[in-house]
Amino acid sequence: MENWGPYITLPSIGRWLIGLRIAKGWTQEELANRLGVSQAQVSRDENNEYHGISVEKAQKILDVFNARFSMEIEDPLSFDERSELEYA
């Protein structure tokens, strides 16, 4: 699978999931069948860009796509700020 690169914010995962479905050439109905939900549910979720999606639901969708999700949390302190704290 190609690397889609990082997404900018956690809330944007919904757009990423929609784009992944489209890139795979799947219809909403095909995704719904694989998830065991109605096409109407997938449509509602996508129209809302999966806003408020649970971690479990996101993982189930990723599993159906055979995709992985990774996240990097950056230290909010810059290198200079850390150095100042270490030597204070």
Buried (B, 14 or more C-beta within 10 A) or exposed (E): EEEEEEBEEEEEBBEBBBEBBEEBEBEBEBBBBBBEBEBEBBEEBBEEBBEEBEEEBBEBBBEBBEBEEEEEEEEEEEEEEEEEEEEE
